[in-house]
Amino acid sequence: MNLKPVQIFGFIMSFVYVFLGMLFLMTPFMGNLIEDPGYRKLFGGAVMAYGLFRVTYFVRQLRKK
């Protein structure tokens, strides 16, 4: 298995998105920027869903090879 640096960076960023999404969902992180907790949870859920999508995309690409 020969991974390019861009693929490794994309895989790491996928987990960063999941981590940031969980941070927005479970803590008052960035409370100054997004004051309404409902919007913060919505944004956190969207970021986490995008991160999970990226992880599944990367795993499918690895299985395809």
N, C-alpha and C positions, 0 to 999 in steps of 0.2 A: 504494500500500500504506500503510494507516493503522494503525500499531501503537499500542496503548495502553501506558502506563507499566507496568502490571501484566504485560503480555505480555513486555515487554523485560526486566523483573526476573526473570520465570520462565525466560526463555532464558539469561540470565546465570547464574542459580542452577543450571541444568542443567550448565553447564560447571564450576561450582564443585564440584558433586557428583562429576563425573568426576575432577577434579583431586584432591579429597580421597581418593577411592577409590584412585587411583594412589599417592598419598602413603602411605596405609596399606599398600598392597601392596609397595612398593619400598623403604621406609625404616623405621627403628624409631620412627616418629612415634607419639606418645602411648603409649610403652612403659610408662610408669608406670600408665596407666589400664587398658590391656589388656596384661598381661604375657606371656601365651602367644602366640607368633608364629602359631600355627595359627588362633586366634580372631581375631587382628588381620587376617590374610589373608582370612578368611571375611567379616569385617565390611567390609573394603575392597572385596572383590568385590561384595558386596551393594550398597554405596553407589555403586560405579562402574556396576553394571548399572542401578540406578535412574536415575542421571544419563543414561545412554545411552537409556533408555526415554523420559525427558523430552525429550531432544533429538529423537528420532524423532517423538514426539507433536507437538512444536512444528513440525517441518518438514511433517508431514502436514497440520496446520491451515493452514499458509501455502499449501500446494499446493491445498487445498480452496477457498480464497477466490479 
